[in-house]
Amino acid sequence: MARYTGPSCRLCRREGIKLFLKGDRCYSDKCAMNRRNKFPGQHGEGRRGKVSNYGIQLREKQKVKRFYGLQEKQFKDTFRRAARQEGIAGENLLQALEMRLDNTVFRLGLANSRKEARQLVNHGHFRLNGKRADIASIKIKEGDVISVKETSRKSEKFKALQEKAQNAPAWLEIDRKSVV
């Protein structure tokens, strides 16, 4: 599957807001949005004309895709599933995106960014209900237990994350003592 491998800060500049794609760098003065707050490319300084309703909707869709690190087909399939469910399709979509394993690992504070969380999941550092989970798009259900693999707990990466971990959202519970 293809993945965007170009400059992440360019995506933030294109959307005109911080997407926090680089983790800690986005909170520092080195962030591209702080240094040069214009659109990328040769003609990024000027913006022409009024943006249509379609253009506004497209930009919002692109923001969500880039924020969660999805490609068009994966995003479209997730939206179709969300639209089939009862309730508001937009809320169902955001709930489905938040319940992915890579996003949940990021929300628990076990990674600095979603991109890093995806890589850690793909490298097999986590277990889901005691079984190895190396697919970032696995949907988490209520009551699922995410744990760090025993050999990974000893690494300096997870020890450093343990020290600077943030509070998890209200819909997640974390036992910080058992992480490392």
C-alpha positions as CSV (number, residue, x, y, z in Angstrom):
1,M,0.0,0.0,0.0
2,A,1.3,3.4,-0.9
3,R,2.1,5.9,1.9
4,Y,2.9,9.6,1.6
5,T,6.7,9.9,2.2
6,G,7.2,13.5,1.4
7,P,7.7,16.4,3.8
8,S,5.1,16.3,6.5
9,C,5.4,20.1,7.2
10,R,4.4,20.8,3.6
11,L,1.0,19.2,4.3
12,C,0.4,21.4,7.3
13,R,1.3,24.5,5.3
14,R,-1.0,23.4,2.5
15,E,-4.0,23.1,4.9
16,G,-3.1,26.3,6.7
17,I,-3.2,24.8,10.2
18,K,-0.9,22.6,12.3
19,L,-1.8,19.0,11.9
20,F,0.8,17.9,14.5
21,L,2.3,15.3,12.1
22,K,5.8,15.5,13.5
23,G,5.1,15.1,17.2
24,D,7.3,17.3,19.5
25,R,8.6,19.4,16.6
26,C,5.2,20.9,16.0
27,Y,5.2,22.3,19.6
28,S,8.6,24.0,19.2
29,D,9.8,27.0,17.3
30,K,11.2,24.7,14.5
31,C,7.6,24.1,13.2
32,A,7.2,25.1,9.6
33,M,4.0,26.9,10.4
34,N,5.9,29.2,12.8
35,R,8.8,29.8,10.4
36,R,7.0,30.3,7.1
37,N,3.3,30.5,7.2
38,K,2.5,30.4,3.5
39,F,1.3,27.8,1.1
40,P,4.1,25.5,-0.3
41,G,5.3,25.9,-3.8
42,Q,6.6,28.7,-6.1
43,H,3.3,30.7,-6.0
44,G,2.5,30.1,-2.3
45,E,2.5,33.7,-1.3
46,G,-0.7,34.8,-3.1
47,R,-4.1,33.2,-3.1
48,R,-6.5,33.9,-5.9
49,G,-10.2,34.1,-5.9
50,K,-12.9,33.0,-3.6
51,V,-13.0,29.3,-2.6
52,S,-16.2,27.5,-3.6
53,N,-18.3,25.3,-1.3
54,Y,-16.8,22.3,-3.0
55,G,-13.3,23.7,-2.3
56,I,-14.1,24.2,1.4
57,Q,-15.4,20.6,1.7
58,L,-12.4,19.2,-0.1
59,R,-10.0,21.0,2.1
60,E,-11.8,19.7,5.3
61,K,-11.7,16.1,3.9
62,Q,-8.0,16.4,3.1
63,K,-7.3,17.7,6.6
64,V,-8.9,14.7,8.2
65,K,-7.2,12.3,5.8
66,R,-3.8,13.8,6.5
67,F,-4.4,14.1,10.2
68,Y,-5.1,10.4,10.5
69,G,-2.6,9.3,7.8
70,L,-5.0,7.6,5.4
71,Q,-5.0,7.3,1.7
72,E,-8.1,8.0,-0.4
73,K,-9.4,4.5,-0.8
74,Q,-9.0,3.6,2.9
75,F,-10.7,6.9,3.8
76,K,-13.6,6.2,1.3
77,D,-14.1,2.7,2.7
78,T,-14.2,4.0,6.2
79,F,-16.7,6.6,5.3
80,R,-19.0,4.1,3.5
81,R,-19.0,1.9,6.6
82,A,-19.7,4.9,8.8
83,A,-22.6,6.1,6.5
84,R,-24.3,2.6,6.8
85,Q,-24.4,2.8,10.6
86,E,-27.3,4.5,12.4
87,G,-26.8,8.1,13.5
88,I,-24.9,10.9,11.9
89,A,-22.3,9.8,9.3
90,G,-19.7,12.4,10.2
91,E,-19.7,11.5,13.9
92,N,-19.6,7.8,13.0
93,L,-16.6,8.5,10.7
94,L,-14.6,10.3,13.4
95,Q,-15.5,7.6,15.9
96,A,-14.2,4.9,13.5
97,L,-11.0,6.8,12.9
98,E,-10.4,7.4,16.6
99,M,-10.9,3.6,17.3
100,R,-8.0,2.5,15.1
101,L,-5.1,0.8,16.9
102,D,-2.5,3.3,15.8
103,N,-4.6,6.3,16.9
104,T,-5.4,4.7,20.2
105,V,-1.7,4.1,20.8
106,F,-1.0,7.7,20.1
107,R,-3.9,8.9,22.3
108,L,-2.5,6.7,25.2
109,G,0.8,8.6,25.0
110,L,2.8,5.6,23.8
111,A,4.0,7.5,20.7
112,N,4.9,11.1,19.9
113,S,2.8,11.2,16.7
114,R,0.3,9.1,14.7
115,K,3.0,8.3,12.2
116,E,5.3,7.0,14.9
117,A,2.4,5.1,16.5
118,R,1.7,3.4,13.1
119,Q,5.4,2.4,12.8
120,L,5.5,1.0,16.4
121,V,2.3,-1.0,15.7
122,N,3.7,-2.3,12.4
123,H,6.9,-3.4,14.1
124,G,4.9,-5.5,16.5
125,H,5.6,-3.7,19.8
126,F,2.0,-4.1,21.0
127,R,-0.4,-6.8,22.0
128,L,-4.2,-6.6,21.7
129,N,-6.0,-8.9,24.2
130,G,-2.8,-10.9,24.6
131,K,-2.3,-11.5,20.8
132,R,0.3,-9.8,18.6
133,A,-1.2,-6.8,16.8
134,D,0.9,-5.5,13.9
135,I,-1.9,-4.0,11.7
136,A,-2.4,-0.3,12.4
137,S,-6.0,-0.2,11.1
138,I,-7.4,-2.8,13.5
139,K,-10.6,-1.5,15.1
140,I,-10.5,-1.4,18.9
141,K,-13.7,-2.3,20.8
142,E,-14.8,-1.4,24.3
143,G,-13.1,-3.6,26.8
144,D,-10.0,-4.4,24.6
145,V,-6.7,-4.4,26.4
146,I,-3.6,-3.0,24.6
147,S,-0.3,-3.9,26.2
148,V,3.3,-3.3,25.3
149,K,5.3,-6.4,24.4
150,E,7.6,-7.7,27.2
151,T,10.8,-7.2,25.2
152,S,9.8,-3.8,24.0
153,R,9.1,-2.5,27.6
154,K,12.9,-2.7,28.3
155,S,13.8,-0.4,25.4
156,E,14.8,3.2,26.0
157,K,12.1,4.4,23.7
158,F,9.3,3.2,25.9
159,K,11.0,4.3,29.1
160,A,11.3,7.8,27.7
161,L,7.7,7.8,26.7
162,Q,6.7,6.6,30.1
163,E,8.4,9.6,31.7
164,K,6.7,12.3,29.5
165,A,3.4,10.5,28.9
166,Q,0.3,12.7,29.0
167,N,-3.0,12.0,30.4
168,A,-5.2,9.8,28.3
169,P,-8.6,11.0,27.1
170,A,-11.7,10.2,29.2
171,W,-12.7,7.3,27.0
172,L,-9.4,5.4,27.6
173,E,-8.0,4.0,30.7
174,I,-4.2,3.4,31.1
175,D,-2.2,1.7,33.8
176,R,1.1,3.6,33.7
177,K,2.8,1.3,36.1
178,S,2.4,-1.7,34.0
179,V,3.5,0.0,30.7
180,V,7.2,-0.1,31.6
